[in-house]
Amino acid sequence: MKKISLYFSLFSLLSCSKQTFTACDQSSIYSHATFPVGVAVDVSELKTNSQYRSIVINQFNSITAENAFKFLHVQPDINRYDWEETDYLVDFAKQYNKRLHGHTLVWHSQLPSWIYGFTGNWKELLRDHITQEVGRYKQDIFSWDVVNEAFNEDGTLRSTIWLDHLGVDYIRLAFEFAHTANLEAKLFYNDYNLESNPAKLKGVIDFLTHLKASGIQIDGIGMQMHITNTFPSINQVAEASKTIADAGFLVHFSEMDVYMNTADGKTFLSKSELQEQANRYASVFTTYSQLNEKNQFGITIWGVSDADSWIPAGLPLLFDYSYEQKPAYCACKSLK
Ligand code: G3I
C-alpha cells in the first residue's frame, strides 16, 4: 500500500500544481473537542518525515500505531519479541504527552508465518503473547484493542486460526489475559461495519454483554468508521453508536477515514468533493459529541495524510499529499 501511495505522490508532484485550500487557524484539532482526537501513526514516517511528525505532535492528543503493535511485528519468531518500534512509540508518546492506544492483540490477519505451523499449546501461546506485550507497557499504554474483527457480517463468529484452535473461548481468554497483565488498562473489542450493519452490531453486543455479565472486563467497543462520502447515513452512525453506549460500553470511533468514491483515478478532489468530505467529517464529529460524555473514548483518524493512507485512491484523510490541510481538517474543528 505504501508503494502505491508513493506512486500517487510522484504522479501528483509531476503532473499537477499544488492545490491550495482556504486555511483555518492552526490550533490543534483536539483543543476544539471535549474528547481525545487521535491519529494512527507509522513509526518510520514518524522518524523520518518532519511534516508528518509535526502534524502528529501539534494536532492530536492520542495515538494508535497503524501496524507496530500487531502480532507479526511484535513476535516475528516463536521465541523472539521485537520491541524496537513499540519502544520508540512509547517514548514518543511520553515525550509529547499523548495517550497511547494499543492495536491489536488478537487478530486473524498480520500474523507471522511460523504460527501456521505451530503445534504446541495454543492457550499458552495466547497467554504468553498477551502477557508479554501488555505487561511490558503496563505503565505506558492506556487502552488496548484486545480482539479485532472476530465477527462475520451476519453477527456470527468468524472462522479464524484462533477459533479453530481454541474455540469460542479464545475471546474470553484474551480479555482475561489482558486484564491480568494490566489491571488498569481499558479493554476494547474493535470491528468494521458496526456503524452500518445492525446484524453484525447485534452479534457483537450480545456476545460481549454475555461475557461482561460473567465477570470479564470489557470496557468499550471500537467502531472503525471506514466510511465513504455516501455510506452509511449519518443517522445510521448515530443510531449504532447510541446502541453501543446504551449497552454500557465506551465508544471509540477507532479508525476513521472518508473514502471519496468520486475520486477514482484522481490525485485531487474538486472543490465540491472536498466540501462534501468536510461535511462528512463534521457530521461524524458532531454526532460523536452528542453521545453521553461518560461513553466517549475519542475519535481516531486512520492516518495523517492521503499519501500515508491504506486506501490512498480514496483521498480519505485530513491532509493532502503535500501535507496541506484540507477542508476536512477545518471541519473537525467546527463542532456544533
Ligand atoms: O512492513 C512492510 C515493509 O517492510 C515492506 O517493504 C512493504 C512493501 O509493501 O510492506 C510493509 O508492510 C505493509 C504494512 O501495511 C506497513 O506499511 C503490509 O504489506 C500491509 O499489508 C500493511 O497494511 C496494513 C493493514 O492493516 C494490514 O492488514 C495497513 O497499513 C493498516 O492501515 C491496516 O489497518 C487495518 C487495521 O489494523 C484493522 N482494521 C482495518 C485497517 C485497514 O485495513
Residues whose N, C-alpha, C, O or C-beta is under 5 A from the ligand:
A	BS01	G3I	M1 K2 K3 E66 N67 S109 W310
